[in-house]
């Protein structure tokens, strides 16, 4: 292997790595993909929602054999306090289209399928192989990688870093900094197994329809965080995540947070009788546009989570990862077809193409929102959910107390919050950031 030279080496077999490997291999490039896990997907953790359009661009007929769980017809957003939730539901029969827009998936199964496609396209995939170091020539250009296997350097014209948010190759080489704790979230997840018909009945689903619940509020105990519940065919993915910096400051335990989320009165009935068979944890980039590192250099590019490409505002990650991997692959193929070297100047094509995609345009549009939510997390995740619940209960509870008195009590609570927590200021700044 060390005597061979590849057109490209991809480090990582997640969404971005597989997209890059498939794109280049299907265009005839000699591709090597390295995965440290026992099999592709063994180290990958996600909710998980698949956005069909991004995969369809890469593999148009993916629906023929991809391991898809349910196509999503309903989205629920919940703002929670300790005993209630105030929510918004969006459900549309439009999502029962011939080629659905979103699916739930189980990453371990899906990534294996994607890797088979990568192999079928002609790439060489090595699992249980850790890339330990980027190899550089005398000018500082990346010329390959060293691994934990015997032998020397595995040479390539370009290395694609798809190693995840906490990948070490790029940081060891000085190409990117270790992500700051306030720019990374730690999410924990469990898989709750139930009969298919029970899930359908509890969520009002038929056939392979699916439902998603995303929740914020006191469930994160004042930290910037989000809970989620995704319906699969015979299981429910349930999880919650918060910023690493908040976990460090509060000393809250992620698993305790998840246990309390499971026991919330709004969640508990949805999981009743389920059998838990899996627990996992995962780091998620949350810094947004301002946290994106240098994306290319002499002989290398970085994609997916390793490039901090995650849209925390819209809870999108896998679609950005796949798209960045595809675009990196297309840029490298274009450079190859022009018989040019993989220099920093030529690889800047990747960033130019990525900047023109929805990936960077969306992240740039909402670049100020992550910082606002993180800075005022106690307002957004404790005070405001409690006020919203109080206002809703005052409106619907009938107990002989005059409505005017309840309205005064609610108004007084909001005035107190405004003076103490800056409610109006937060609302204005959030609106301006969203704009």
N, C-alpha and C positions, 0 to 999 in steps of 0.2 A: 504493500500500500504506500509506503514512504517513497518508493521509487517512481510512483505514478505522479503525474501532475494533472490537476483538475482545472476546469474553467472556473468553477466556483465551489466553495465549501460553505455550507449553511450550518450554523451551530444552533441546534434546537429544533424540535419537531412539534411545536405548537401551531397555532393558526397561522402566524406570520411566516414561520419557517417552512411549513408545508406549502403555503401559497407561493413563496419564493422558489422553493425547490421544484414544484410542479411546473411553474411558469417557465423556468429555464430549461428543465429537462424536456418538456414538450416542444421546445424550440431547438432541440438537438444539442444543447450544451452538455458537457461532461460534468456531472454534478455529484458531489459527496455531501451527505447530510449526517451529522453526528447528533446523537441523543443519549444523554446520560442515564435515562431511565431504562427499566427492564424492557419496556415497549413504548412506542409513541402514545402519549396520553397518560402514562403512569404517574408523571409528575405534574400534570396539568389539572387545575381545579377551576371550575367556573359554574355559575348558576344552573343552567346555561341557556342563553337564547341565541339562536342562529338567525342572522339576517340574510334572507335568501338571495337578494339581489347581488350582494358582494361575492357569494360563492358561485352564483350562476354566471357571473362574468368570467370566472376561472374555469369552472366545469359546468357547461350548460345543461347537461343531462343528469345532474347530481341526484335528482329526486328518484331516479330509477332504482338506485340501490343504497343510497346513504341511510344510515340508521337514525331516522328522525322519530321523535316521540309524538308530540301533538302540535298542530298548527294553531296559532293563537288567534282567538276571536274576541277576547275580552281583556282589558287592562284596568286594574283597580289601583288607585292611589289613596293611601290611608295616612292621615295625620293622627297620631295616637297619644293619649295620656295613659295613666296607669290602669284605667278601668274601661276605656272607651276608644272608639275611633270615629273620626269624621272623614268621610270619603267621597271620592268621585269615581264613577265607573264609566268606562267607554266600551260598549259592545256593538259590533256591527256585523251584519250578515255579509257585508262586502268582503270580509276576510275569509269567507268560505269560497274563495275564488279557485279556479283550476290550478293555478300556481301560487300557493299562499306566500305571504310576505315574510312571516316570522314563524319559527318553530322552536320548541324546547328540544334540547339534545342532552345526552350524557357524554361528557367529554372523553372518558376512557374508551367508549365504543366508537365515537365519531372520529377521534384522532387516529385510531387504528385503521379505520376505513380510508381516511384522507391519506395516510401513509402508504396504503396499498396502491392508491392512485399515483402517488409519487413514484413508487417502484415501477409500476406499469408504464409510466412515462419514460423510464430509462435511468432514473437516478439510483445511486448506491446509497443505502441507508444502513448505518451502523448504530445499533443500540448498545446500552451498557458501556458507552464510550464517552469519557469526559474530556473535553478540550481544556487543557490546563493553562495554555499560554499562546498568545499570538506570536508568530515568528516574523521578525523584521530583518530587512537587509541593512546595509551600511548607511543608506539614505533615510531610513525610518519607514520605508514602504512595507506594508504587510505582504508577506509572500506565502503565508500558510499558517498552520497551527501545529502545536505539539499536543499530544494526548497522553492519557494514563496507560495506553497500550505500549508494548515494546516497540522500539524503532525511533527514528528521528522525526524530522519535520515532514508533515504532509503538505505538499506544495499546491498552491492554487493562484490563479490570477487575481481573485477577489474573495474576500471572506464576508459573509452576511451574518451579522450578529443578531440572532433571534433568540437570545438566551434568557429573556424574561426580565422583570423589573430589578431583580437582585443579582443579575448575571455579573460574573467577575472578570471576564476577559477584557471587556472594554475599559473597566475601571483600572485593572492592573496595568493596562497599556497606557493609561492616562488620557484616553480618548473621551471619557465622560466621567463625571463625578459620581460618587455614591449618592443615591437619592436621599434627600433630607427627610427626616421622620414626618414632617408636616406635609410632605408631598406623596406619601405612601399610606395606603390603608391596609389593615389586616382584616380579612374576612374569614369567618368560620362557617362551615356548612354541614348539615346532616341530610341523609337520604332516608325518608320515611316511606315504607312500603305498605301499600293498601291494594285491594283488588281493584281492577280497572273500573268495574261498575260502581264501586263506592265513590271513587274520585269523581266520576261523571255525575252522580247524584248530588254530591255535596256542592259542586261548583256549577250545576245546571248545564252540563255539557253533553253532547251527543257525538257518536263516532270518535274521530281523532281530534276533536276540538280541544283547545286548551285555554287556560286562564292564568294570568300573572297578577300577583299582588306585590306592590312595592310600598314600603311604610317608613315613615320618619316620625320622630317625636321623642317622648320620654323613654322609649325603649333603648336609646343610646345614652341615657343618663347625663345629658348635657354635652356629650361629645358630638363632633361632626360625624354622622353615620347614617346608615340605611339598612333596613331589613328587607328581605325578599322571600317570596313563596312562589315557586313555579310548579305547575302540574305536568308530570310526565305520564306515560301510559299506565304504569303500575307503581308509581312512586311520586313523592312530593319532595322537591329540593327546597330546603328551608335554611336560611342563613342570615347573618348580620355582620356588618363590617364598620370599623371606625378608624380614624387616623392613628397611625402608630405613635405620633407625638402625644395624642390625647390619652392613649393607653399608658404611656410612660408617665404622664403628669398625674393621672388619677389613680394609677395602679389597679384599675379595673381588670378583671380577667375575662378574656373573650368568651370562654366557654360558659361562664356564669351569665354573661349577657345573653347568650343564645338560649340558655335554660329558661331565663325569665321571659324571653320573647316567646318561646314555645308555650309557656304557662299563661300568657296573656289571655283574658277572657274572649278576645276576638279571634285568637289563633287556635286555642286549645281544642274547640269542637271540630276544627278542620283536620286535626291530626289524630283524633280519638281512635284508638284501636290499632294504630300503625306500629310497624316494627322497624326500629332503627338498625340499619346495617352498615352505615358508613359515616365517618366523621373526617373532615379534612379542613385544612387552613391554607390560605393563599394571600400573597401580597399583590395589591392592585395600585397602579400609578394613579395619583389623584391631583397632581400639580397643575394639569392643564397646559395651555399653550406656553406659559412662561417657564415651564419646567422642561420643555423639549431640549435635549442636548444637541451637540453637533451631530449631524446625521450621516456624514460621509467624510472620507479622508483618503489618503494614498493606499489603495488596495482594500478598502473596507467600507461597508455601510451598516447602519443599524436600523432595525425595524420593530414594529409591535410594541409590547410593553417595555422592552429595553430602551425604546425611544420615547417613553412616556406618552404614547399615543392612546389615550383613553379619555373619552368624553364623560366626565363625572356628572355633568348637568343632565344629560340625557341617558345616563347609565348604559353607554355603549362602549364596548371594548373589542369584541371578537371581529366586528366588521371593519374597524379601523386597522386591526392587526392584519387581517387577510388582505385588505386593500393596500396597505403599505408593503407587505411582502410581494404582492403581485406587481406593484409599480417598481419596486426595486429590481425584481426579476426582468421586467420589461426594459428598464433602463440599461441593465447589464447586457441584455441581448442586443439592444440597439448599438451599444458601444462595441460589442463583439462584431456585429455585422459590418461596422465601419472600419474594422481592423485597427482599432485604437487601443491604447494601453489603459489599464484601470488606475489612472491617476486621479488625484483629488479634483483636478479641473474637469476631467471627463465625467467622473462620478457625481459631480454637482447636478448632472441631468436628473438624477433621482430626486433631489430636493425640489428642482424646478417642476417636475411632474407632480410631486406630492403636494406642493403649494397650490397647484391648480385643481386639486381634487377636493371633495367634500371634507376630507379628513382635517386638513389644516384650516380650511375656511370656517368650519364649524368650531374648532377649538379656538381660533382667533376671535370669532364673534363673541364667545362667552368667556373670554380670558380673565375677566375680573370677578366672575361669580365664585369660583372656588375659594379665593382669598377672603371674600366677604362672608361666606358661610362658615369658613374655618375660624375667622377672627371673632365673629359674634355667635359662636355655636350654641352657647347657653340660651340666647334669645330664641334662635330658630328651632332648637330641638327640645327646649324645656318650657320656657315662658309662653310662647305663642301657641303651642299645642294645648296647653292647659287653659289658656284664655278662650281658645276656639271651642273647646269642650264645654267650658262653663257657659258660654253664650248659647250654644246649641241646647244644652240641658234647660237653661232658663226659658228658652223659647218653647220647648215641647212639654215640659213638666207642668201639670195642672194640679195645684194643691191648695187652692183657696187664697194664695197670696196674690194681690193685685198685680197685673202685668206691669203697671207703671213702676211699681217698686222693684220688680225684677230687672226692668230695663235700666233703672237708675243704678242698681247694683252692678250690672254688666258694664255700664258706661264708666262707673267709678273705677272698676278693675282695669279697664283699658287705659284710662287716664293715668292711673298709678303706674301701669306698665310703661306707658309712653314716657313719663318723667324719669322712671328708674332705669329702663332698658333702652330707651331711644327707639320705640316702635316705629314712629313716623320716619325717623332718619333711616332706619333699616329698610323700610318699605320703599322709600325714595331711591336709596342707593341700589337696592336690588332691581328696581324697575329700570334705572339708568344702566346698570351692568347688563341686564337682559337685552336692552335695546341695542 
